[in-house]
Amino acid sequence: MTKKYLFILLSSVFLFGACRQETNKQEIKAAVQKVLDQSATDWNNSDITAYMNCYEKSDSLQFDGNCSTTFGWKQSLARYKKSYPDKKAMGHLWFSNVKIRVLSPTAAFVSGHWELTKEKSHPEGLFTLLFRKTKNGWRIVYDHSSSKIQ
């Protein structure tokens, strides 16, 4: 009888742990998706500074795109402001085919497709992001984005 109860107890603990781990993954995915959604909203409101809140405010932030690398939050903000000086240049941003893979309780890998709708062009491309859970919440610490203009 004791072995049977021990088996039931251990099975219950294992199942509870597996269920809790899956719940944590779903919570992390939801938190990361919320950051992405807010970043698109901020972009579409033509607020680059607010948009940059999705990135970790650190000198170690790395942004790779179209044969160049930018290090640091301030440098990335300056690059965005130079490339997108006004609402017309910014266009309307949306993401699709977003896949969030939880790597650990403090890290997630995100990939997807981005698109901008502008008056005379439709740039789009792919992105891969590394998110980390920071004291300020989930933030992007690495961004690789490719683009093609149509």
Phi, psi and omega in degrees: 000320183296319179297322180296314179294322178296318178298315179297317180297311180295321177297318179296317179297316180298313181295319178298316179298317180295318179295318180295320179298318179294321176299315178300318179299317179295322178295318179296313179301318179295319180294318179293317179299323178298320177296316179298316180298317180294322180297318178295319177299314180297318178300313183290344172269009179060035181244087183296322180298316176295320178304320182292352177295344178285346180261149176291130179281084186211151174289344181271355175304133179237130178235117177251130178195132175045059173069022174217154178236134176241131176251138174098145181293313182297319180293322178293319177300314180299319179297316178298315182296324178290317183285332184229076187287342182207175183303320181298317180291329183285322183066201180245125184258140166211158180247148175217169180050038182285129176235125180247122179244119180280122180267327180196177177297347181235012181213143177216144178252129184233136175226158179175193182238135176244153177216143172242133173255119179237172182301315186238006180209167182219070179293147179204167178179192180249156176221150169229134184230145170247118177260144172232146174278119182246180178295341178260012181103193181285127182222151176282129177248345178212134181224124171239117180233134176250158180211157169219144181258131180250000000 
